[in-house]
């Protein structure tokens, strides 16, 4: 699917004149394409800045220079911000391709650092990361506005019974039908765990959880008896209202992590392509998170599900954050209909055959 997306993206480049007139800017680690040279330079410099700072935050030191630059396609648009990064973990050096689209301010302050954090995780794990940790940890890199919004949504999802039990969420390899639950809940859990210890411990926990099991990882790195105990402590932390500034507090202090500790997951020669583009782009405007109504089917996946005895089944009454989310943007004006005659398109001419 990811290969097909890249293929159609290549076709789009040849069809749309915007791309034909796009400017390019090369940095040590990125090859940026934007509408103007000024934009390309601005986003290229910002990408290098975030590549350095996010690596320092998560790894304790900068990543070595990439052997080939990461293509970064930037499109300024009034539409909602979005971004996606594609990785091919079977290639050495690692292939990665990034595209972002939306209002300039949102791209620079949230989308770009979010996508750059995906590249830090890809460098550390050298393999696909569980979606909750990949997206939740990347939301930690966004600005106060987005973190506050995700904090609010997570509380709402828990109160509505839409949030997923951690034993299920931790083992998800792909996006669920209710994409926004994964983003908001993944952010909330990632923030909780980072505040419990630090970012380096969070990375070790995720790595150990995939290899040894999440119960053992929770006990080894956070002192919880199992994932259910971790879940209880996380929910208890949400019962205390947080201010908008508290959402981001204490998240940027991490002890150095020796890159020698990074262990690559063994690959068996199969092609592993991963993209951070969810099946439906999340809508982050307040009050408009998509309620897909998707049912995941298995017992114990969501709160208020049918669970074994002595298991908490509801998380009602979590307090709302002590701040107000920004108002959603006004809808665009309706298009103006101009009378016109229908045009007939003839058979396209592809030119003479070459063989």
C-alpha positions as CSV (number, residue, x, y, z in Angstrom):
1,X,0.0,0.0,0.0
2,X,2.8,2.3,0.9
3,X,4.6,1.6,-2.4
4,X,1.4,2.4,-4.3
5,X,1.1,5.7,-2.4
6,X,4.6,6.6,-3.4
7,X,3.9,5.6,-7.0
8,X,0.8,7.8,-7.2
9,X,2.7,10.6,-5.5
10,X,5.3,10.4,-8.4
11,X,2.5,10.7,-10.9
12,X,1.0,13.7,-9.1
13,X,4.4,15.5,-9.5
14,X,4.1,15.3,-13.2
15,X,0.5,16.4,-13.4
16,X,0.3,19.4,-11.1
17,X,2.0,22.6,-12.2
18,X,2.6,23.7,-8.6
19,X,5.2,21.0,-8.3
20,X,6.8,21.9,-11.6
21,X,7.5,25.4,-10.3
22,X,8.4,24.3,-6.8
23,X,11.8,25.4,-5.4
24,X,14.3,23.0,-3.8
25,X,16.7,23.6,-0.9
26,X,19.3,21.1,0.2
27,X,20.5,20.9,3.8
28,X,22.9,18.3,5.3
29,X,20.0,15.9,6.0
30,X,17.0,17.1,4.0
31,X,16.0,17.8,0.4
32,X,13.1,20.3,0.8
33,X,10.6,21.1,-1.9
34,X,8.2,24.0,-1.4
35,X,6.4,26.6,-3.5
36,X,9.2,29.2,-3.1
37,X,12.9,29.3,-2.4
38,X,12.2,31.2,0.8
39,X,9.8,28.7,2.1
40,X,12.0,25.8,1.2
41,X,14.9,27.4,3.1
42,X,12.8,28.2,6.1
43,X,11.5,24.7,6.4
44,X,14.9,23.1,5.7
45,X,16.5,25.1,8.5
46,X,13.6,24.3,10.8
47,X,13.9,20.6,10.0
48,X,17.6,20.6,10.8
49,X,16.9,22.4,14.1
50,X,14.2,19.9,15.2
51,X,16.4,16.9,14.0
52,X,19.1,18.1,16.4
53,X,16.9,19.1,19.4
54,X,14.6,16.1,19.3
55,X,17.5,13.7,19.1
56,X,19.0,15.4,22.1
57,X,15.8,15.2,24.0
58,X,15.2,11.5,23.3
59,X,18.7,10.0,22.8
60,X,20.9,12.4,24.8
61,X,23.0,13.2,21.7
62,X,22.6,14.0,18.0
63,X,22.0,11.4,15.4
64,X,24.8,10.9,12.9
65,X,24.3,12.5,9.5
66,X,22.0,10.5,7.2
67,X,23.8,8.9,4.3
68,X,21.2,10.2,1.9
69,X,18.9,13.2,2.5
70,X,15.3,12.8,3.5
71,X,12.9,14.3,0.9
72,X,10.6,16.8,2.6
73,X,7.7,18.1,0.6
74,X,6.0,21.2,2.0
75,X,2.6,22.5,0.9
76,X,1.1,25.6,2.5
77,X,-2.7,25.3,2.6
78,X,-5.6,26.7,4.6
79,X,-6.9,23.2,5.2
80,X,-6.3,21.3,8.4
81,X,-2.6,20.4,9.1
82,X,-1.4,16.9,8.2
83,X,1.8,15.1,7.8
84,X,3.1,11.6,7.0
85,X,6.6,10.0,7.0
86,X,7.2,6.7,5.1
87,X,10.1,4.4,6.1
88,X,11.5,1.3,4.4
89,X,13.3,-0.6,7.2
90,X,14.6,-3.2,4.8
91,X,16.9,-0.6,3.0
92,X,20.3,0.3,4.3
93,X,20.7,3.1,4.7
94,X,17.1,3.5,5.9
95,X,14.8,5.1,3.3
96,X,12.5,7.8,4.6
97,X,10.2,10.3,2.9
98,X,8.3,13.1,4.6
99,X,5.4,15.3,3.4
100,X,3.5,18.0,5.4
101,X,0.6,20.1,4.4
102,X,-1.5,22.9,6.1
103,X,-1.2,26.4,7.5
104,X,2.4,27.5,7.8
105,X,2.3,28.3,11.5
106,X,0.9,24.8,12.4
107,X,3.4,23.1,10.2
108,X,6.4,24.8,11.8
109,X,5.2,24.6,15.4
110,X,3.6,21.1,15.5
111,X,3.5,19.0,12.3
112,X,7.2,19.3,11.5
113,X,8.6,18.5,15.0
114,X,6.0,15.6,15.2
115,X,7.3,14.1,11.9
116,X,10.9,14.6,12.9
117,X,10.3,12.7,16.1
118,X,9.2,9.7,14.0
119,X,12.6,9.8,12.4
120,X,14.3,9.7,15.8
121,X,12.2,6.7,16.8
122,X,13.0,5.0,13.5
123,X,16.7,5.6,14.0
124,X,16.5,4.2,17.6
125,X,14.4,1.1,16.9
126,X,15.4,0.4,13.3
127,X,12.0,-1.2,13.0
128,X,8.3,-0.3,13.1
129,X,7.2,1.1,16.5
130,X,3.9,0.3,18.2
131,X,1.5,2.9,16.9
132,X,0.5,4.3,20.4
133,X,4.1,4.9,21.3
134,X,5.1,6.2,17.8
135,X,2.2,8.7,17.7
136,X,1.9,9.5,21.4
137,X,5.6,10.2,21.7
138,X,5.6,12.3,18.6
139,X,2.7,14.5,20.0
140,X,5.0,15.3,22.9
141,X,7.0,17.3,20.4
142,X,4.1,19.5,19.4
143,X,3.4,22.9,20.9
144,X,1.3,23.7,24.0
145,X,-1.9,24.1,22.0
146,X,-1.8,20.6,20.5
147,X,-0.7,18.9,23.7
148,X,-3.5,20.7,25.6
149,X,-6.1,19.6,23.0
150,X,-4.9,15.9,23.1
151,X,-5.1,16.0,26.9
152,X,-8.7,17.2,26.8
153,X,-9.7,14.7,24.2
154,X,-8.2,11.8,26.2
155,X,-10.3,12.6,29.2
156,X,-13.4,12.9,27.1
157,X,-12.8,9.5,25.4
158,X,-12.3,7.9,28.8
159,X,-15.5,9.4,30.1
160,X,-17.4,8.3,27.0
161,X,-16.0,4.7,27.2
162,X,-14.2,5.0,23.9
163,X,-10.7,4.6,25.2
164,X,-8.9,1.3,24.8
165,X,-7.6,-0.9,27.6
166,X,-3.8,-0.7,27.7
167,X,-3.3,-4.5,27.3
168,X,-5.0,-4.1,23.9
169,X,-3.6,-0.7,22.9
170,X,0.0,-1.7,23.6
171,X,-0.3,-4.6,21.2
172,X,-1.8,-2.7,18.3
173,X,0.5,-2.7,15.3
174,X,-1.7,-0.6,13.0
175,X,-4.2,2.3,13.3
176,X,-7.6,1.3,14.8
177,X,-10.9,2.5,13.3
178,X,-11.1,5.3,15.9
179,X,-7.9,7.0,15.0
180,X,-8.2,10.0,17.3
181,X,-8.4,7.7,20.4
182,X,-5.0,6.3,19.6
183,X,-3.5,9.8,19.1
184,X,-5.0,11.2,22.3
185,X,-4.6,8.2,24.5
186,X,-1.1,7.4,23.2
187,X,0.0,11.0,24.0
188,X,-1.5,10.8,27.5
189,X,0.2,7.5,28.4
190,X,3.5,8.6,26.8
191,X,3.4,11.8,28.8
192,X,2.6,9.9,32.0
193,X,5.5,7.5,31.5
194,X,8.0,10.2,30.6
195,X,7.0,12.1,33.8
196,X,7.4,8.9,35.8
197,X,11.1,8.6,34.7
198,X,12.4,10.2,31.5
199,X,12.4,9.8,27.8
200,X,15.3,7.3,27.7
201,X,13.4,5.0,30.0
202,X,10.3,5.3,27.9
203,X,12.2,4.1,24.8
204,X,13.7,1.1,26.8
205,X,10.2,0.3,28.0
206,X,8.7,0.2,24.5
207,X,11.6,-1.9,23.3
208,X,11.3,-4.4,26.1
209,X,7.6,-4.6,25.8
210,X,7.8,-5.8,22.3
211,X,10.4,-8.4,23.1
212,X,9.6,-9.6,26.6
213,X,6.0,-8.7,27.1
214,X,4.4,-5.5,28.5
215,X,3.8,-6.9,32.0
216,X,7.4,-7.6,32.5
217,X,8.5,-4.3,30.9
218,X,6.1,-2.4,33.2
219,X,7.6,-4.1,36.3
220,X,11.3,-3.7,35.1
221,X,11.2,0.0,34.1
222,X,8.4,1.5,36.2
223,X,7.9,-0.8,39.2
224,X,4.3,-1.7,38.4
225,X,3.2,-5.3,38.9
226,X,1.7,-5.5,35.4
227,X,0.0,-3.4,32.7
228,X,-3.3,-3.3,34.7
229,X,-1.5,-1.6,37.6
230,X,0.2,0.8,35.3
231,X,-3.3,1.6,33.8
232,X,-4.7,2.3,37.2
233,X,-1.9,4.7,38.1
234,X,-2.3,6.5,34.8
235,X,-6.0,7.0,35.3
236,X,-5.5,8.2,38.8
237,X,-3.1,10.8,37.5
238,X,-5.8,12.1,35.2
239,X,-8.1,12.8,38.1
240,X,-6.0,15.8,38.9
241,X,-6.8,18.7,36.6
242,X,-3.8,20.0,34.7
243,X,-3.2,23.5,33.4
244,X,-2.2,24.2,29.8
245,X,1.4,24.8,30.9
246,X,1.5,21.7,33.1
247,X,0.8,19.5,30.1
248,X,4.3,20.1,28.9
249,X,6.1,20.4,32.2
250,X,9.0,18.2,33.1
251,X,9.2,16.5,29.7
252,X,12.5,17.9,28.4
253,X,15.0,16.5,30.9
254,X,16.5,13.2,29.9
255,X,19.8,11.7,30.9
256,X,22.1,10.9,28.0
257,X,21.4,7.5,26.4
258,X,24.4,5.7,24.9
259,X,23.7,5.0,21.3
260,X,25.6,1.7,21.8
261,X,22.5,0.6,23.8
262,X,20.4,0.8,20.7
263,X,19.6,-2.6,19.4
264,X,18.3,-3.2,15.9
265,X,15.5,-5.6,15.5
266,X,16.6,-8.6,13.4
267,X,15.1,-8.4,9.9
268,X,14.6,-11.6,7.9
269,X,15.1,-10.1,4.4
270,X,11.4,-9.2,4.0
271,X,10.5,-5.7,2.9
272,X,9.1,-3.7,5.8
273,X,7.6,-0.4,4.8
274,X,5.9,1.8,7.4
275,X,4.1,5.1,7.0
276,X,2.7,7.4,9.6
277,X,-0.3,8.3,7.4
278,X,-3.4,7.0,9.2
279,X,-6.3,5.6,7.1
280,X,-8.3,8.7,7.9
281,X,-6.4,11.9,8.7
282,X,-7.2,13.0,12.3
283,X,-9.3,16.1,12.7
284,X,-7.9,18.0,15.7
285,X,-10.4,20.8,15.9
286,X,-12.2,20.8,19.3
287,X,-15.4,18.9,19.4
288,X,-15.0,17.4,15.9
289,X,-12.9,14.3,16.7
290,X,-14.3,11.6,14.5
291,X,-16.6,9.1,16.2
292,X,-16.2,6.3,13.7
293,X,-18.3,3.9,15.6
294,X,-15.8,1.2,14.8
295,X,-16.2,-1.9,17.0
296,X,-12.9,-3.7,17.7
297,X,-14.8,-6.9,18.6
298,X,-12.7,-8.5,21.3
299,X,-13.7,-8.3,25.0
300,X,-11.6,-6.1,27.2
301,X,-10.5,-3.7,24.4
302,X,-12.4,-0.7,25.6
303,X,-13.4,0.7,29.0
304,X,-17.0,-0.3,30.1
305,X,-16.5,-3.6,28.1
306,X,-17.5,-7.0,29.5
307,X,-14.5,-7.8,31.7
308,X,-13.6,-10.4,34.3
309,X,-14.6,-9.9,37.9
310,X,-12.8,-7.4,40.1
311,X,-11.7,-5.5,37.0
312,X,-12.5,-1.8,36.9
313,X,-14.8,-1.2,33.9
314,X,-15.6,2.4,33.9
315,X,-13.6,5.7,34.2
316,X,-16.5,8.1,34.5
317,X,-16.1,11.6,36.0
318,X,-12.6,12.5,35.0
319,X,-12.2,16.3,35.5
320,X,-11.8,18.4,32.4
321,X,-8.6,20.4,32.1
322,X,-8.4,23.8,33.7
323,X,-8.3,25.6,30.4
324,X,-10.5,26.2,27.4
325,X,-9.6,24.7,24.0
326,X,-9.4,27.2,21.1
327,X,-12.5,27.8,19.1
328,X,-12.8,25.7,15.9
329,X,-12.1,27.6,12.7
330,X,-15.0,28.9,10.7
331,X,-16.2,26.8,7.8
332,X,-15.1,27.9,4.4
333,X,-17.7,30.0,2.4
334,X,-19.8,28.0,-0.1
335,X,-18.4,27.9,-3.6
336,X,-19.9,30.4,-6.1
337,X,-21.5,28.7,-9.1
338,X,-20.7,30.3,-12.4
339,X,-22.9,29.4,-15.4
340,X,-20.9,27.7,-18.1
341,X,-21.4,25.3,-21.0
342,X,-20.1,21.8,-20.6
343,X,-16.8,21.1,-22.3
344,X,-16.1,17.9,-24.2
345,X,-12.7,16.4,-23.8
346,X,-11.3,14.5,-26.8
347,X,-9.2,11.4,-26.7
348,X,-5.8,12.3,-25.2
349,X,-2.8,12.2,-27.6
350,X,0.2,10.4,-26.1
351,X,2.5,11.1,-29.1
352,X,4.1,8.6,-31.4
353,X,5.1,5.1,-30.2
354,X,8.8,4.7,-29.5
355,X,8.8,1.0,-30.3
